[in-house]
Amino acid sequence: MASPDATLVTTEIIDRVMRITLQAPPANTYSHAMMRQLDEAILDARFNDDVEVIILTGAGEKFFCAGADIGMLQDAEPRFKYQFCLHANETLLRLEHTPKVVIAAINGHCVGGGLEVAMACDLRVAMTGSYKLGLPEMKLGVLPGTGGTARLTRLVGKTAALDMMLHSDMFGPQEALDKGIVSRVFEAENVADFQRQALAMAQNLASPNQAALAGGLIKRSVQSGADLGLEQHLALERELQQRLFTSEDAKEGIRSFQEKRPPAFTGR
């Protein structure tokens, strides 16, 4: 188990993209200490005006994240386990509701709580490879309790989600694409090549290439409005649209369209 003082989450900003990396060798399993550091990184990205898109990935060549640290859970009291799960849920909700697009760059095994972390991101891209994804918690006598039952159901529907979780299905990246769990699979020579492709995708969603402010509010409308009634969702959509109407990016988008030139967005 990693020391509570260890650096378990690192961040770097590259051209308006913050890359958050989970690093707890050998499998990037998460502890309460890691979740606290991830929570802090999410808040830093949220308040940083120089960050428009976030990538979340795992360190190393083999693992995105293998879920919660089983050793920690084995030794912990039930009351601590509950508080741990509660804080993990709050952290992933904060990630999900930050008005900046978040991409999970799945670079290796992504199982249990690791897949739950990835599902809290807005988009999931995976590299080709023989690694596995899945929610096998039933084999441990528990359920996917960091958003797994809720988010997988919303991604693939009740029947498919139940089938995957009840059978503890483990599947590769192409099958994850077929199931609708990831949105893209990148052919990559190695992890470094994959990370370059994921970064290029993120940069294409940031200024000056795209109106990142609009992207963030599209996310807010989808995330906050998905479980609302239609009229309530439309009301939220109108309010977010009004915010965009007052932005510099909206003015630039319309102006560049009229002038028949590529837009130069600023995220303002």
N, C-alpha and C positions, 0 to 999 in steps of 0.2 A: 504494500500500500504506500502511495506517495506521501511524502512529508507535507503537512499543512502549509509549510512555508515555501514549498517548491513552486516554481513557475509552471503552471499547468495549462495556461492559455496565453498565447502570444498574439500580438496584433501588428500589422504593418499597413500603411496607406500608400497605395500606388495609383496615381492619377485618378483621384476621387473614389477609389475603391478601397474599402478596408477589408483585409483578409484576416480572419480570426482562425487560429489554428489550435486544435486540441492536441496536447502533447503529454501523454502519460504512458511511457513505454511499459510493456511491449504492445499493448492493444488499445491505448487511449481510452481506457475505461474511466468513467467519471465518478468522482466522490463529491461530498458536500463542498470540499475546498475548491474543486474544479468548477462546480456550479456557481460558487460565489465569484470566482474570477471571470467566468463566462458572463454572469449577470453584469459585472462591472464593465466588461468590454462592450456589451450591448448598449449600456447607458452612454458610454463614451462615444460610440458610433452615432447614437441618436442625437446627441447634443452637438456633434462636430459638424459645422457647416461645410467643411471640406470633404465630408464623406457623403456620397450619394447612393452607393450600392455596397452591399456587404456580401462577402464570400465566407462561408463556414466550411472548414475542411479538417482533415486529420494529419498529423505529422507521420513521416515515415513512408514506407513502401507497401505496407500490407493492410493497414487498418484505417478506416474513417473513425469508427468508434465501436467498441464491442459492448457498449452498454454500461450499466452500473457496476461498480467494483464489488464483486461477490464477496470477497473477503471482508470488506467493510460491512456489508449487510449481514453477514454471518455473525459478526461480533457485536453488532449494534442492538440496543434495546428497541422493542416495538415502538415506543413513543418517539425515539429519535428517527426511526425509519419513516414514521408518518410525517414528521416535520421535514425530513429530507425530501420526501416525495412532494410535499406541498410547495417547498421552495423551488424544486426543479420545475414543477408545473408553472409557477409564477414566472420563473426565468424564461421559459419557452413561450409563455403568453406575451411577455415583454418583447421577445424577438418577433413574434408573429404580428404584433400591433405597432411596431416601430414603422413610421411612414417612409421607409426606404426598402427597396427590393432586396431580398436576402436569397442568395443562391447557395445550396448545399452542393459542394464539389466532392462527390463520393469517390474516394481514391482507393478503397479497399473494403474489407469486411465491414458491414454496416448492419449489426444485428441487435435485437432487444432494444435497450434504451438508446443505442446509437441510431437505429432507424427512427425512433421516436423523436430524437433531436432533429434528424433530417426532415421529417414530416412537418416540423414546425417552421421550416423555411418555405419561401414562396415557390421556388423552383428547385428541382433536384436534377443535377446532371451527373452522369456516372461514366467512368472510363471502362473500356473493355477489359476483360480479365476473367479469371476463374474463381474470384472471391464470391461471397454469399451475402444476401440480404434476407431479413426475415424477423419475425417476432416469436421466438420459441419459449416464451415465459411459462407456458402451461407445463412444460417438462420440469420446471422448478416448483410447480405447485402454486404459482402466482399468476397474475394477469399483467399485461403491459400497462403499467400504472403511471406512466409519465406522458399520457396523451395518446397512447397507442390504440386503445379500443375506439376512442373518439375520432382521432384524425384518420386512421385507416378506413373507418366506416364512411367518413365524408369523402375520402378519395376514391374508393372502389365500390361502395355500396355495402349494405348489411350482409347479404348472402356471401359475397366474395370475401369480405373481411372475416366473417365467422369461419369460413372454410380454411382460410390461411392460418388463423390463430389457433383454431381447435386442432389442426393437424401439425402445428409448429412448422409450417412449410418454410424451407430455405430455398432460395432461387438466385440465379445469376442476374447480371445487369440487363441482359436482353429481355429476360422474362419480366423483370421489374418494369421495363419500358412497355412491354405488351400488356401488363396489368394496369398501367397508368400510374405507377408509383413514382417513376422518374419520367422526366419529359424529354430528355435527350441522352444518348450514349455516344461518347466521343471515342473514335479510334485514336489510340495514342501509343507511341513507341515505349513510353515509360511514364512514371508519375510526374516527372518534371514537365514533359510534353503535355500531359493532361492538365496540369495546373496552368500552363501558359494558355491553353485553349479556354479554360474556365475564366481566367482573368480577361481574355479578349472578349468573351461574351459579356462579362460584367461591365467592362469599359464601354462596350457598345450601347449599354443601357444608361450610361452616365453622360454628363455634359463633356464636350459640346455636341456629341453625336445624337443624343436623345434628350427629351425634356424629362429629366429625372424627377422634377417636382410633380409632374403629371403622373409618372410611373408610380411614385410613392402614394399618391392619392387614389389612383386606380386600385392599388393594393388595399388601401384603407377601405374603399367601398366594397371590395370583394370580401375581405376578412370580416368587417363589421356588419356587412349587410346580408351575408349569405344565409343567416338564420332568422332574418326579419321577414315580415310579410312584404309583398310586392310594393304596396303603397309606401310603407316605411322605408324600404330600400331605395325607392325612387326619390323620396324626400332627402335622404342622406346623399344620394348621388347629386341632386341639385345643389345642395350646400357646398359640396366639395368642388363642383363645377364652378360655382360662383367665386370660390377662392382662386381657382385657376384663371378665371377671366381677368382678375386683377394682376396677374403675374407678368413679369417681363418675358418669360418664355412663351406665353400665349401670344403676346404682341409680336415677338420675333417669329413665331411659327406662321402667323397669318401674313406678316410683312414679307417673309422669305418666299412664301407660296405665291404671293402676288408678283414678286420681283423675279420669280422663276430661278431661284438660287437655293443652294443647300442652307438650312438653318444653322445658326451658331448659338446653341442654347447655353445658358449660364447657371441653370438651377435656381433662378430667382424669379 
